[in-house]
Amino acid sequence: MTMKGRLASPIAIIVAALLLTGCQDQASPSTDMTPLPSIAAPPYLCGYIPLGAVRLMTGIRNPHAEGDFDLTAGQELDGKDYGTGSCLVYQPTGDKLKVLQISLSPAGSKEEVEWEIAQGAKPLPEIIPGAVGHYGRIDGADAPQAAAILVHGSNELIVDLMRGVEGRDNASDAAALMKLIAPKLIPAATPAPETTTD
């Protein structure tokens, strides 16, 4: 057997193994494509953010969360109906890399949301009667990013997904999380009635 013949067999075996591995990777992708749940369920991060949804949209099994919300802040300060607070979600490592931030503040501007939609942002479906919002991907980052913003009265709720999962629809994840948390986090909000199709 020539030297060329001896090298051909191991190379052929390696190529065949790589092709087989490639086919297996395509058959069983590691990205979990399960949609976010349609109903919020415990356990919760920061009292209101469903852990199951956070796991899917960040790909992190045991995220670290800090923060809380005060839904009666406005009533205590000036008699108005607004809340404040935030929930910061990090990778559970020593570098504290932030992956998700949810913020509630009395900084809402319906006109600003309408302007963003006029500029091409996707409007959120009705989550709370009288609320307006938009969502979309944030381009140009080194990791998948997306955001959703909802304004109801003076309340502004922001879902800022800073490090989403490659391969998932990160914008839809941000919008789906907004749908889960807004009815509970926006004071005096009543959820929009479910629409059914016949």
C-alpha contacts under 8 A as a table, 3 or more apart, distances in Angstrom:
res1	aa1	res2	aa2	distance
1	M	5	G	6.10
1	M	6	R	6.79
2	T	5	G	5.14
2	T	6	R	6.40
3	M	6	R	5.09
3	M	7	L	6.39
4	K	7	L	5.33
4	K	8	A	6.24
5	G	8	A	5.14
5	G	9	S	6.84
6	R	9	S	5.96
6	R	10	P	7.46
7	L	10	P	5.81
7	L	11	I	6.30
8	A	11	I	5.24
8	A	12	A	5.97
9	S	12	A	5.13
9	S	13	I	6.26
10	P	13	I	5.06
10	P	14	I	6.23
11	I	14	I	5.10
11	I	15	V	6.14
12	A	15	V	5.16
12	A	16	A	6.08
13	I	16	A	5.13
13	I	17	A	6.14
14	I	17	A	5.07
14	I	18	L	6.18
15	V	18	L	5.12
15	V	19	L	6.17
16	A	19	L	5.14
16	A	20	L	6.15
17	A	20	L	5.09
17	A	21	T	6.13
18	L	21	T	5.05
18	L	22	G	6.10
19	L	22	G	5.04
19	L	23	C	6.25
20	L	23	C	5.17
20	L	24	Q	6.25
21	T	24	Q	5.07
21	T	25	D	6.20
22	G	25	D	5.15
22	G	26	Q	6.41
23	C	26	Q	5.22
23	C	27	A	6.30
24	Q	27	A	5.05
24	Q	28	S	6.29
25	D	28	S	5.36
25	D	29	P	5.83
26	Q	29	P	5.88
29	P	32	D	7.77
31	T	165	V	7.48
31	T	166	E	7.52
31	T	167	G	6.80
31	T	168	R	7.53
32	D	56	L	6.99
32	D	59	G	7.93
32	D	168	R	7.98
33	M	168	R	6.32
34	T	56	L	7.34
35	P	56	L	7.88
35	P	173	D	7.77
36	L	52	G	7.94
36	L	53	A	5.42
36	L	56	L	6.83
36	L	57	M	7.69
36	L	173	D	6.73
36	L	176	A	6.48
36	L	177	L	7.40
37	P	40	A	6.91
37	P	52	G	7.96
37	P	53	A	6.67
38	S	176	A	7.63
38	S	180	L	6.91
39	I	180	L	6.35
40	A	50	P	5.93
40	A	180	L	5.50
40	A	181	I	7.43
41	A	44	Y	7.48
41	A	50	P	6.03
41	A	52	G	7.93
42	P	50	P	5.99
42	P	51	L	7.14
43	P	50	P	6.09
43	P	51	L	5.81
43	P	52	G	7.72
44	Y	47	G	5.32
44	Y	48	Y	5.48
44	Y	49	I	5.01
44	Y	50	P	4.46
44	Y	51	L	5.31
45	L	48	Y	6.12
45	L	49	I	4.91
45	L	50	P	6.25
45	L	51	L	6.02
45	L	65	A	6.31
45	L	87	C	7.68
46	C	49	I	6.35
46	C	65	A	6.85
46	C	66	E	6.63
46	C	67	G	5.78
46	C	68	D	5.12
46	C	69	F	7.53
46	C	87	C	5.94
47	G	68	D	6.97
47	G	69	F	7.96
48	Y	181	I	6.67
48	Y	184	K	7.31
48	Y	185	L	7.35
49	I	54	V	7.66
49	I	181	I	6.48
50	P	53	A	5.59
50	P	54	V	6.54
51	L	54	V	5.03
51	L	55	R	6.12
52	G	55	R	5.21
52	G	56	L	6.50
53	A	56	L	5.28
53	A	57	M	6.27
53	A	177	L	6.94
54	V	57	M	5.29
54	V	58	T	5.91
54	V	59	G	7.82
54	V	60	I	7.74
55	R	58	T	5.49
55	R	59	G	5.26
55	R	60	I	5.17
55	R	61	R	5.47
55	R	62	N	7.56
55	R	63	P	7.60
56	L	59	G	5.34
56	L	60	I	7.52
57	M	164	G	5.83
57	M	165	V	6.24
57	M	168	R	7.80
57	M	170	N	7.06
57	M	173	D	6.10
58	T	99	V	6.89
58	T	100	L	7.78
58	T	163	R	6.49
58	T	164	G	4.87
58	T	165	V	5.58
59	G	164	G	7.38
59	G	165	V	5.91
60	I	63	P	5.79
60	I	91	Q	6.94
62	N	91	Q	7.89
62	N	92	P	6.66
63	P	89	V	6.44
63	P	90	Y	5.81
63	P	91	Q	5.36
63	P	92	P	5.38
64	H	89	V	5.70
64	H	90	Y	5.08
64	H	91	Q	6.18
64	H	92	P	5.36
65	A	87	C	6.67
65	A	88	L	5.52
65	A	89	V	4.40
65	A	90	Y	6.18
66	E	87	C	5.73
66	E	88	L	5.26
66	E	89	V	6.61
67	G	85	G	7.18
67	G	86	S	5.53
67	G	87	C	4.55
67	G	88	L	6.23
68	D	85	G	5.67
68	D	86	S	5.74
68	D	87	C	6.00
69	F	83	G	7.22
69	F	84	T	5.78
69	F	85	G	4.12
69	F	86	S	6.07
69	F	87	C	7.83
69	F	104	L	7.66
69	F	185	L	7.97
70	D	73	A	5.62
70	D	83	G	5.56
70	D	84	T	5.39
70	D	85	G	6.05
71	L	74	G	7.75
71	L	82	Y	6.52
71	L	83	G	4.03
71	L	84	T	6.33
71	L	185	L	6.96
71	L	186	I	7.32
71	L	187	P	5.95
72	T	75	Q	5.32
72	T	76	E	6.29
72	T	81	D	7.29
72	T	82	Y	6.70
72	T	83	G	5.72
72	T	187	P	7.59
73	A	76	E	5.27
73	A	77	L	6.12
73	A	82	Y	6.42
73	A	83	G	5.19
73	A	84	T	6.36
74	G	77	L	5.10
74	G	78	D	5.69
74	G	79	G	5.76
74	G	80	K	4.82
74	G	81	D	5.31
74	G	82	Y	4.82
74	G	83	G	6.09
75	Q	78	D	5.81
75	Q	79	G	3.95
75	Q	80	K	5.11
75	Q	81	D	5.88
75	Q	82	Y	7.31
76	E	79	G	6.16
77	L	80	K	7.79
81	D	187	P	6.32
81	D	188	A	7.22
82	Y	105	S	7.42
82	Y	106	P	6.03
82	Y	154	S	6.64
82	Y	155	N	5.63
82	Y	186	I	7.22
82	Y	187	P	5.87
83	G	104	L	6.46
83	G	105	S	6.12
83	G	106	P	6.83
83	G	155	N	6.89
83	G	185	L	7.73
83	G	186	I	6.86
83	G	187	P	6.43
84	T	103	S	7.62
84	T	104	L	4.88
84	T	105	S	4.63
84	T	106	P	7.01
85	G	103	S	5.99
85	G	104	L	5.27
85	G	105	S	6.76
86	S	101	Q	7.08
86	S	102	I	5.39
86	S	103	S	4.31
86	S	104	L	6.09
87	C	101	Q	5.74
87	C	102	I	5.16
87	C	103	S	6.63
88	L	98	K	6.98
88	L	99	V	7.98
88	L	100	L	6.11
88	L	101	Q	4.67
88	L	102	I	6.64
89	V	98	K	5.82
89	V	99	V	5.83
89	V	100	L	5.04
89	V	101	Q	6.15
90	Y	96	K	5.65
90	Y	97	L	5.36
90	Y	98	K	4.27
90	Y	99	V	5.41
90	Y	100	L	7.03
91	Q	96	K	6.04
91	Q	97	L	5.55
91	Q	98	K	6.54
91	Q	99	V	6.79
92	P	96	K	6.97
93	T	96	K	5.92
93	T	97	L	7.66
98	K	101	Q	7.66
98	K	162	M	7.11
98	K	163	R	7.77
99	V	161	L	6.27
99	V	162	M	4.85
99	V	163	R	4.72
99	V	164	G	7.28
100	L	159	V	7.51
100	L	160	D	5.76
100	L	161	L	4.62
100	L	162	M	5.43
100	L	163	R	6.93
101	Q	158	I	7.89
101	Q	159	V	6.13
101	Q	160	D	5.14
101	Q	161	L	6.57
101	Q	162	M	7.63
102	I	157	L	7.25
102	I	158	I	5.56
102	I	159	V	4.70
102	I	160	D	6.20
103	S	156	E	7.93
103	S	157	L	5.70
103	S	158	I	5.16
103	S	159	V	6.82
104	L	155	N	6.88
104	L	156	E	5.70
104	L	157	L	4.61
104	L	158	I	6.60
104	L	185	L	7.80
105	S	108	G	7.45
105	S	155	N	5.77
105	S	156	E	5.47
105	S	157	L	6.81
106	P	154	S	4.95
106	P	155	N	4.61
106	P	156	E	6.03
107	A	154	S	5.99
107	A	155	N	6.26
107	A	156	E	5.72
108	G	151	V	5.27
108	G	152	H	7.04
108	G	153	G	6.83
108	G	154	S	4.66
108	G	155	N	5.12
108	G	156	E	4.39
109	S	112	E	5.29
109	S	113	V	6.61
109	S	151	V	6.59
109	S	154	S	7.06
109	S	156	E	7.67
110	K	113	V	5.22
110	K	114	E	6.23
110	K	132	V	6.61
110	K	151	V	6.23
110	K	152	H	7.80
111	E	114	E	5.05
111	E	115	W	6.09
112	E	115	W	5.02
112	E	116	E	6.27
113	V	116	E	5.13
113	V	117	I	6.31
113	V	132	V	6.87
113	V	133	G	5.97
113	V	134	H	6.66
113	V	149	I	7.88
113	V	151	V	7.64
114	E	117	I	5.12
114	E	118	A	6.17
114	E	132	V	7.79
114	E	133	G	7.97
115	W	118	A	4.97
115	W	119	Q	6.27
116	E	119	Q	5.01
116	E	120	G	6.57
116	E	121	A	5.57
116	E	134	H	7.46
117	I	120	G	5.16
117	I	121	A	4.43
117	I	122	K	6.11
117	I	123	P	6.12
117	I	134	H	6.62
118	A	121	A	7.10
121	A	134	H	6.06
121	A	135	Y	6.32
121	A	136	G	6.31
122	K	134	H	5.34
122	K	135	Y	5.47
122	K	136	G	6.26
123	P	132	V	7.70
123	P	133	G	5.80
123	P	134	H	4.21
123	P	135	Y	6.45
124	L	127	I	7.75
124	L	132	V	7.13
124	L	133	G	5.10
124	L	134	H	4.80
124	L	135	Y	6.33
124	L	148	A	7.95
124	L	150	L	7.87
124	L	175	A	6.92
125	P	133	G	7.93
126	E	129	P	6.61
126	E	131	A	7.17
126	E	132	V	7.39
126	E	192	A	6.41
127	I	131	A	7.28
127	I	179	K	5.99
127	I	182	A	7.44
127	I	183	P	7.40
127	I	191	P	6.05
127	I	192	A	5.24
128	I	131	A	5.49
128	I	152	H	7.86
128	I	182	A	7.72
128	I	183	P	6.69
128	I	189	A	6.37
128	I	190	T	5.95
128	I	191	P	4.75
128	I	192	A	4.78
129	P	189	A	7.92
129	P	190	T	7.02
129	P	191	P	6.92
129	P	192	A	5.53
130	G	152	H	6.51
131	A	150	L	6.68
131	A	151	V	5.49
131	A	152	H	4.40
131	A	153	G	7.40
132	V	150	L	5.71
132	V	151	V	5.44
132	V	152	H	6.74
133	G	148	A	7.26
133	G	149	I	5.27
133	G	150	L	4.08
133	G	151	V	6.01
134	H	148	A	5.76
134	H	149	I	5.53
134	H	150	L	6.73
135	Y	146	A	7.46
135	Y	147	A	5.55
135	Y	148	A	4.06
135	Y	149	I	6.31
135	Y	171	A	6.44
135	Y	172	S	7.99
135	Y	174	A	7.27
135	Y	175	A	6.28
136	G	146	A	5.64
136	G	147	A	5.80
136	G	148	A	6.66
136	G	171	A	4.82
136	G	172	S	7.69
137	R	144	P	7.82
137	R	145	Q	5.89
137	R	146	A	4.11
137	R	147	A	6.52
137	R	170	N	6.82
137	R	171	A	5.12
138	I	141	A	7.28
138	I	144	P	7.62
138	I	145	Q	5.18
138	I	146	A	5.06
138	I	147	A	7.18
139	D	144	P	7.94
139	D	145	Q	7.18
141	A	144	P	6.86
141	A	145	Q	7.00
143	A	162	M	7.47
143	A	163	R	5.51
143	A	164	G	6.88
143	A	166	E	7.72
144	P	162	M	7.13
144	P	163	R	5.57
144	P	164	G	4.96
144	P	165	V	6.56
144	P	166	E	6.30
144	P	170	N	6.90
145	Q	160	D	7.78
145	Q	161	L	5.45
145	Q	162	M	4.91
145	Q	163	R	5.63
145	Q	164	G	5.85
145	Q	170	N	6.73
145	Q	171	A	7.78
146	A	160	D	6.29
146	A	161	L	5.15
146	A	162	M	6.83
146	A	164	G	7.70
146	A	170	N	5.80
146	A	171	A	5.03
146	A	174	A	6.41
147	A	158	I	7.17
147	A	159	V	5.44
147	A	160	D	4.55
147	A	161	L	5.83
147	A	171	A	6.56
147	A	174	A	5.76
147	A	175	A	7.71
148	A	158	I	5.82
148	A	159	V	5.11
148	A	160	D	6.71
148	A	171	A	7.62
148	A	174	A	5.61
148	A	175	A	5.66
148	A	178	M	6.86
149	I	156	E	7.03
149	I	157	L	5.78
149	I	158	I	4.57
149	I	159	V	6.45
150	L	156	E	5.75
150	L	157	L	5.24
150	L	158	I	6.57
150	L	178	M	7.86
150	L	182	A	7.97
151	V	154	S	7.01
151	V	155	N	5.65
151	V	156	E	4.52
151	V	157	L	6.46
152	H	155	N	5.23
152	H	156	E	6.57
152	H	186	I	7.54
155	N	186	I	6.69
157	L	182	A	7.27
157	L	186	I	7.60
159	V	174	A	6.17
159	V	177	L	7.59
159	V	178	M	6.64
160	D	174	A	7.35
161	L	164	G	6.15
161	L	170	N	7.76
161	L	174	A	6.65
164	G	168	R	7.73
164	G	170	N	6.04
165	V	168	R	5.71
165	V	170	N	7.14
169	D	172	S	5.45
169	D	173	D	6.33
170	N	173	D	4.91
170	N	174	A	6.30
171	A	174	A	5.18
171	A	175	A	6.35
172	S	175	A	5.02
172	S	176	A	5.99
173	D	176	A	5.03
173	D	177	L	6.14
174	A	177	L	5.25
174	A	178	M	6.27
175	A	178	M	5.04
175	A	179	K	6.34
176	A	179	K	5.07
176	A	180	L	6.45
177	L	180	L	5.04
177	L	181	I	6.29
178	M	181	I	5.34
178	M	182	A	5.58
179	K	182	A	5.86
179	K	183	P	7.39
180	L	183	P	7.14
181	I	184	K	5.52
181	I	185	L	6.01
182	A	185	L	5.05
182	A	186	I	5.67
183	P	186	I	5.99
183	P	189	A	5.76
183	P	190	T	6.36
183	P	191	P	5.45
184	K	187	P	7.48
184	K	189	A	7.52
186	I	189	A	5.60
